[in-house]
Amino acid sequence: MTDLGFDGRVAVVTGAGGGLGREYARLLASRGARVVVNDTGGSTAGEGVDQGPAESVAREIRDEGGEAWADTNSVATPEGGQAVIRSALDAYGRVDIVVNNAGILCDAPFHDMTAELLEPVFDVHLKGAFFVTRPAWNVMREQGYGRVVNTISAAGVLGTANKSNYGAAKAGLVGLTRVLAAEGTTHGIKVNAVAPIALTRMLTQSLTKPEATKAGAEQRADPTRNAMTVERMTSFVDRLDPALVAPAVAYLAHEECPVSGEMYTVGAGHVARYFIGRTNGYFNPDLSMEDVRDHFAEIREESGYTVPRGSGEEISQLFRAASG
Ligand code: NAI
């Protein structure tokens, strides 16, 4: 089997001035991609701007023999997203790969969550992916080829306390991924999503900050909280090297990527797939509320589930069930 390369490809990696994005950019560049290293260089909460991180990663890639261009536009506005893609076109004349990775955290328990904490998180994660991918999409459609990798999170797919803004934005990216996958099919564009688990400044903040807050105390007192405590997690974090997430992202960004509209969870060298299953369910043409109560176990029964590839496939399943 030959090694996988990206010769001739141009990749845009947002939020690549550190953490996971830096590893994605370095791996893509080491395999021959020309890479736009985008990052505003602010704090984990998105405050401030600093050209340093994007420039330093671009320099690091060039020092390693790769090709990279630093870009410090914010993904959080339509103009910023356009400017990021314009950087790729001006520097390298095309764009084949977009990795929407930029992110911030503004955690709070839901009873303290405000619009001021919601909006910036939506702006960077959900709208940011929209604003960057939208101008790239036109280019990809015209060239009949593209790869988009969105960054989701266990917080959005499975749920995590104190992250209602972040979880909602990440779950929004699941919908964006699946809809774009459906639209990209006839244009050679594949769109997938990765939920990373890696020791970066963002995970460090998630692990440490809640413990110092009232929300953290509530979390610790919550018997439903995941059995993986912060203490146990702390002894494990050394294995959560962000470089071990990059191979899965790079494969999904490669020409050989065999799937679209799918979600993968990746950390510590482990790669697994999240999927949306549909139980066989219960059918009654005269359905009443009591029928739902009496058949709830059957409705929830997981054996024999299916994994619809799109909403059309689900409608076909419903027609079949309703037609007896
Ligand atoms: P990080 O904080 O090291 O990286 C995020 C980068 O995005 C930062 O360099 C930041 O400056 C940049 N950024 C923020 N706002 C921006 C904007 N408006 N425009 C351009 N760049 C901007 O954190 P990490 O962990 O590397 O996060 C990368 C992605 O992975 C994020 O989307 C995050 O939500 C996601 N993620 C990370 C997990 C982890 O375990 N580290 C878990 C689940 C998801």
Residues whose N, C-alpha, C, O or C-beta is under 5 A from the ligand:
A	BS01	NAI	G15 G17 G18 G19 L20 G21 N38 D39 T40 G41 G42 G46 N73 S74 V75 A76 N101 A102 G103 I104 V124 T151 I152 S153 A154 P196 I197 A198 T200 R201 M202 L203
